[in-house]
């Protein structure tokens, strides 16, 4: 049974897409079958994996059908069978890594779903992904910096929710809003999944007093839900977001790969054999 993980923070610039992409690459490197779902209408994850298709004006105005359906059609037509959902899944040039991409027409999805006022608006994505879950070991959902019907769908569909934050107040307030939403969903809808996996710091400058003070504060407030692994600030992360190349291809020896590997180990979601392989790969163990 696959694990579905949403990367959520309703504040922008905290590293949601970068985290989704790099964690997906690492899991694929470990020979896990990984599906990424680009729920963000900016489509940056689709661009990163070279699966973004520019919508023509006719497609944007629904005069023409798109050549390749994507996450937009999943929501528009409320797909809920394997035969409907699997054609949305596209392979990438990375072995074991697949994506349901997004494009510009996806910007209309939140308003379109909200306008229908149906009772099952919160579970459109969940019902679709259930039909293909067994084909993958992990499904990672990248979310927009928003708190809307798509974010709620992502939570309902997920086993776990992961929230990156930066050392500044706005992203931490986004974390608190995410936690409040999770609590509301679980209480009001009697949802057993959508468990908060934890939070971690991105773009960290570990030698600064601000980083040290806030890390201590976060640890005191969140306890075991605050991961001790932080992701160091690295210029090459910004570069991959410009050249749209996966990090393991563009800069495999960068510190950020080591940091995300450590984070993946700390998250505790790997089977024992995969954990040993990753520990060996980053020099944390001398034997597999």
Backbone torsions as a table, in degrees:
resi	resn	phi	psi	omega
1	UNK	NA	128.7	-176.8
2	UNK	-74.4	160.3	173.1
3	UNK	-103.8	129.4	178.5
4	UNK	-105.9	123.1	-174.9
5	UNK	-127.0	125.4	175.0
6	UNK	-99.4	135.6	173.9
7	UNK	-103.0	111.7	-168.7
8	UNK	-134.0	132.7	162.1
9	UNK	-160.5	126.3	-174.7
10	UNK	-77.9	6.3	172.2
11	UNK	-102.1	142.9	-178.2
12	UNK	-84.8	164.4	173.7
13	UNK	75.9	18.3	-178.1
14	UNK	-100.6	-4.9	176.4
15	UNK	99.1	27.6	-179.5
16	UNK	-65.4	-50.5	-178.0
17	UNK	-67.3	-42.8	177.4
18	UNK	-59.0	-45.0	179.3
19	UNK	-62.5	-45.1	179.9
20	UNK	-59.2	-47.1	-177.3
21	UNK	-64.9	-46.0	-176.4
22	UNK	-71.4	-41.7	176.5
23	UNK	-61.6	-39.6	177.7
24	UNK	-62.7	-43.2	178.6
25	UNK	-62.1	-43.2	-179.6
26	UNK	-64.7	-42.1	178.3
27	UNK	-64.8	-38.9	177.5
28	UNK	-66.3	-38.4	175.6
29	UNK	-58.4	-33.8	179.3
30	UNK	-82.1	12.4	178.3
31	UNK	68.9	27.2	171.1
32	UNK	-91.8	144.6	174.2
33	UNK	-84.6	121.5	-171.1
34	UNK	-123.3	133.2	173.1
35	UNK	-115.4	126.0	170.9
36	UNK	-99.6	140.1	175.6
37	UNK	-117.0	117.0	-179.6
38	UNK	-89.9	96.7	-178.1
39	UNK	-92.5	-1.2	-176.8
40	UNK	-92.8	124.8	-178.7
41	UNK	-66.5	-13.7	174.3
42	UNK	-73.0	-18.6	171.1
43	UNK	65.2	23.6	-176.7
44	UNK	-64.9	-34.9	178.6
45	UNK	-67.7	-38.6	176.8
46	UNK	-62.7	-39.6	177.4
47	UNK	-65.8	-41.8	-179.0
48	UNK	-57.6	-39.2	-178.5
49	UNK	-99.7	17.7	174.4
50	UNK	56.8	41.5	177.9
51	UNK	-125.6	22.2	176.2
52	UNK	-88.8	131.7	176.6
53	UNK	-120.3	126.8	-180.0
54	UNK	-70.6	125.6	178.3
55	UNK	-78.8	135.0	175.6
56	UNK	-75.1	160.9	175.9
57	UNK	-55.5	-36.3	-179.5
58	UNK	-66.8	-38.2	177.2
59	UNK	-69.0	-41.4	179.3
60	UNK	-62.1	-30.2	180.0
61	UNK	-96.5	9.4	176.6
62	UNK	63.2	22.3	174.8
63	UNK	-81.8	-33.7	178.0
64	UNK	-117.5	150.5	173.2
65	UNK	-80.7	144.1	177.2
66	UNK	-68.9	150.4	176.7
67	UNK	-65.3	-35.7	179.3
68	UNK	-129.0	118.9	176.0
69	UNK	-69.8	153.9	179.0
70	UNK	-141.0	-155.7	-175.9
71	UNK	-60.5	-25.9	179.3
72	UNK	-59.1	-47.5	-177.5
73	UNK	-70.4	-30.4	176.1
74	UNK	-56.6	-43.8	179.7
75	UNK	-79.1	-39.9	-175.1
76	UNK	-63.8	-41.5	-177.2
77	UNK	-103.7	2.6	177.2
78	UNK	52.0	55.8	179.8
79	UNK	-61.7	137.8	-179.5
80	UNK	-149.5	21.2	171.5
81	UNK	-124.9	155.5	179.0
82	UNK	-59.6	-38.4	-178.6
83	UNK	-64.5	-28.6	178.3
84	UNK	-83.5	-37.8	-171.2
85	UNK	-83.4	-41.2	-174.0
86	UNK	-58.6	-35.4	177.4
87	UNK	-63.0	-16.2	177.4
88	UNK	-78.6	-20.3	-175.7
89	UNK	-79.4	123.1	-179.8
90	UNK	-115.6	142.4	175.5
91	UNK	-76.7	156.7	171.7
92	UNK	-113.4	177.5	179.0
93	UNK	-79.8	0.5	176.0
94	UNK	-95.1	125.6	-179.8
95	UNK	-58.1	135.4	176.5
96	UNK	76.2	3.2	-175.5
97	UNK	-115.9	126.0	-176.2
98	UNK	-129.4	163.7	-178.0
99	UNK	-148.2	141.3	162.0
100	UNK	-97.7	107.0	-171.2
101	UNK	-81.8	174.9	176.7
102	UNK	-123.3	170.9	173.6
103	UNK	-157.9	-178.1	-172.9
104	UNK	-59.6	-32.5	-177.6
105	UNK	-67.5	-15.6	178.7
106	UNK	-67.9	-16.8	179.8
107	UNK	-60.4	-24.8	-179.1
108	UNK	-84.6	-10.3	-172.7
109	UNK	-60.3	-47.9	-178.4
110	UNK	-57.0	-44.5	179.8
111	UNK	-68.0	-37.3	-179.6
112	UNK	-65.3	-43.7	179.5
113	UNK	-67.1	-44.6	-178.2
114	UNK	-63.2	-33.6	-177.1
115	UNK	-70.1	-19.9	-176.6
116	UNK	-79.2	-21.9	173.9
117	UNK	50.1	44.4	177.5
118	UNK	-97.6	158.1	-173.2
119	UNK	-71.7	-21.9	-175.8
120	UNK	-105.9	26.9	-179.8
121	UNK	-61.9	-27.3	-176.4
122	UNK	-77.3	-15.4	-170.9
123	UNK	-119.0	18.8	179.9
124	UNK	-60.1	-49.8	-178.0
125	UNK	-67.3	-41.3	-179.8
126	UNK	-59.1	-46.4	-178.1
127	UNK	-65.2	-31.3	178.2
128	UNK	-73.5	-46.3	-175.4
129	UNK	-70.1	-28.9	177.6
130	UNK	-56.7	-31.9	-176.1
131	UNK	-72.5	-17.7	-177.2
132	UNK	-125.4	4.6	-175.2
133	UNK	-55.9	-39.1	-174.7
134	UNK	-70.4	-9.6	178.2
135	UNK	-82.6	-9.8	-173.5
136	UNK	-134.1	153.3	175.3
137	UNK	-85.0	-34.9	179.8
138	UNK	-139.8	140.2	171.7
139	UNK	-122.2	120.6	-179.3
140	UNK	-110.9	128.5	-176.6
141	UNK	-112.1	118.3	176.6
142	UNK	-91.2	130.6	-174.2
143	UNK	-115.0	152.7	175.3
144	UNK	-71.3	158.9	173.2
145	UNK	-76.1	74.2	-175.5
146	UNK	-155.3	164.2	172.3
147	UNK	-125.2	90.8	-174.2
148	UNK	-141.3	-167.9	-175.9
149	UNK	-63.7	-27.8	178.4
150	UNK	-71.9	-40.6	176.8
151	UNK	-62.7	-42.2	177.9
152	UNK	-63.4	-42.7	175.7
153	UNK	-58.6	-41.3	179.4
154	UNK	-62.0	-42.0	179.2
155	UNK	-64.8	-45.8	180.0
156	UNK	-60.7	-32.1	-176.0
157	UNK	-82.2	-12.5	-167.3
158	UNK	-100.0	148.5	168.2
159	UNK	-81.3	-38.3	-176.0
160	UNK	-135.8	153.3	176.7
161	UNK	-125.6	130.5	-176.3
162	UNK	-120.0	133.2	-175.0
163	UNK	-128.1	110.7	172.5
164	UNK	-78.7	146.8	175.6
165	UNK	-135.9	158.1	171.5
166	UNK	-107.8	168.2	178.2
167	UNK	-79.8	72.5	173.8
168	UNK	-164.2	159.2	-169.2
169	UNK	-68.9	-32.7	-173.6
170	UNK	-65.4	-44.9	-178.7
171	UNK	-70.2	-31.3	177.1
172	UNK	-69.4	-35.0	174.5
173	UNK	-65.8	-33.0	174.8
174	UNK	-63.7	-37.7	175.6
175	UNK	-61.1	-45.6	-178.6
176	UNK	-63.8	-39.1	177.7
177	UNK	-65.6	-37.7	176.6
178	UNK	-62.2	-45.1	179.4
179	UNK	-63.2	-39.2	178.2
180	UNK	-63.7	-41.0	-179.9
181	UNK	-66.2	-42.2	177.5
182	UNK	-59.0	-47.3	-179.0
183	UNK	-61.0	-41.0	179.8
184	UNK	-64.4	-46.7	-178.9
185	UNK	-61.4	-45.2	-177.0
186	UNK	-66.4	-36.7	-178.4
187	UNK	-78.0	-47.1	-174.0
188	UNK	-75.9	-30.4	-174.6
189	UNK	-112.9	5.0	177.8
190	UNK	53.3	48.6	-178.1
191	UNK	-89.9	128.5	-179.2
192	UNK	-87.1	-28.2	179.7
193	UNK	-88.3	-150.8	-178.5
194	UNK	56.8	46.4	179.3
195	UNK	-86.8	140.4	-179.7
196	UNK	-75.6	116.0	-178.6
197	UNK	-79.0	-40.1	178.1
198	UNK	154.4	178.8	178.7
199	UNK	-131.1	159.5	-178.5
200	UNK	-153.0	158.7	-177.2
201	UNK	-92.3	134.1	173.9
202	UNK	-110.3	164.1	179.3
203	UNK	50.5	43.0	-174.1
204	UNK	-80.1	136.1	169.7
205	UNK	-110.2	91.1	-164.0
206	UNK	-68.2	-18.1	-177.1
207	UNK	-87.0	-8.3	-176.4
208	UNK	-80.9	150.3	177.7
209	UNK	-65.8	-34.4	179.2
210	UNK	-61.4	-44.6	178.3
211	UNK	-60.6	-47.6	-177.2
212	UNK	-63.4	-41.9	-179.1
213	UNK	-67.0	-45.2	-177.2
214	UNK	-72.2	-33.2	176.0
215	UNK	-62.8	-40.8	177.1
216	UNK	-64.5	-39.6	179.7
217	UNK	-66.3	-45.0	179.8
218	UNK	-62.5	-41.8	-179.9
219	UNK	-62.4	-42.4	179.2
220	UNK	-65.3	-35.9	-177.0
221	UNK	-81.3	-39.5	-173.1
222	UNK	-103.1	-15.3	178.5
223	UNK	60.2	-129.3	-177.5
224	UNK	-68.9	-8.9	177.9
225	UNK	-89.3	1.7	173.1
226	UNK	-108.3	113.8	-178.1
227	UNK	-72.7	136.5	-180.0
228	UNK	-74.8	-21.7	175.6
229	UNK	-74.5	126.8	174.5
230	UNK	-115.9	157.4	-177.7
231	UNK	-100.4	115.8	-176.3
232	UNK	-68.1	150.0	174.5
233	UNK	-64.8	131.1	-174.6
234	UNK	-147.6	123.2	-177.3
235	UNK	-60.4	-26.3	-177.4
236	UNK	-72.0	-20.6	173.5
237	UNK	-65.7	-45.0	175.9
238	UNK	-62.2	-34.2	-179.3
239	UNK	-67.6	-40.5	-179.3
240	UNK	-68.1	-25.9	177.4
241	UNK	-76.9	-10.2	177.3
242	UNK	-99.8	-42.8	-177.9
243	UNK	-89.8	-10.0	-179.9
244	UNK	55.5	56.1	174.5
245	UNK	-125.8	137.9	176.6
246	UNK	-58.3	145.9	-172.8
247	UNK	-66.2	-35.5	-179.3
248	UNK	-68.9	-21.9	175.3
249	UNK	-86.7	-38.5	-172.5
250	UNK	-85.0	-42.6	-176.4
251	UNK	-149.1	72.1	-172.7
252	UNK	-66.8	-19.9	-175.9
253	UNK	-101.8	13.1	-177.2
254	UNK	-73.4	155.8	179.6
255	UNK	-58.5	-32.2	-175.5
256	UNK	-64.8	-30.5	176.3
257	UNK	-65.5	-44.4	177.6
258	UNK	-61.4	-43.5	-177.9
259	UNK	-64.5	-45.4	179.4
260	UNK	-68.0	-31.7	175.5
261	UNK	-64.5	-43.9	177.1
262	UNK	-62.9	-40.1	178.1
263	UNK	-63.0	-43.7	179.7
264	UNK	-60.5	-40.1	176.7
265	UNK	-65.2	-41.9	-178.2
266	UNK	-68.6	-29.0	179.7
267	UNK	-63.7	-26.8	175.4
268	UNK	72.2	30.2	-177.6
269	UNK	-105.9	0.4	-177.4
270	UNK	-91.7	143.9	169.0
271	UNK	-63.1	159.2	-174.1
272	UNK	-59.1	-40.3	-178.1
273	UNK	-67.2	-38.9	178.2
274	UNK	-68.9	-36.0	178.5
275	UNK	-62.7	-43.1	179.7
276	UNK	-63.7	-40.5	179.5
277	UNK	-62.7	-44.2	-178.9
278	UNK	-67.8	-40.3	177.4
279	UNK	-60.1	-41.1	178.7
280	UNK	-66.6	-40.9	-176.4
281	UNK	-63.4	-33.0	-178.1
282	UNK	-102.1	11.2	174.7
283	UNK	80.0	17.5	178.4
284	UNK	-88.2	-7.6	178.9
285	UNK	-148.1	146.8	-179.9
286	UNK	-93.5	-8.6	179.7
287	UNK	-133.3	153.6	175.1
288	UNK	-94.8	NA	NA
